[in-house]
């Protein structure tokens, strides 16, 4: 439920604060998936708004792509990697000289 999610978020924020950590709401996003009863389908609900430290967290749309730890995620799942870009980065990495401590 939305109320349950809000309560869990508040508990999570309190645990982070107790550990000396803090979330940056501008770097957060929500993806709210809802089921259509009896149709076995789901949809992205962008009307549900969440707040962290009184700052509204933006909702991802069905077409929004979100980058998380270098992976591109969306409501359709994880995107396919750009092989050409990866090859280029590997070549660049291979050409960088290593320092003795590395």
Protein Blocks (a to p, Z undefined) as FASTA:
>chain_A
ZZlmmmmmmmmmmmmmmnopacdfklgccddddddehklpacddfkbccdeehiacdddd
fklccdeehiacdfkbpcdddfklmmmmmmmmmmpccdfkZZ
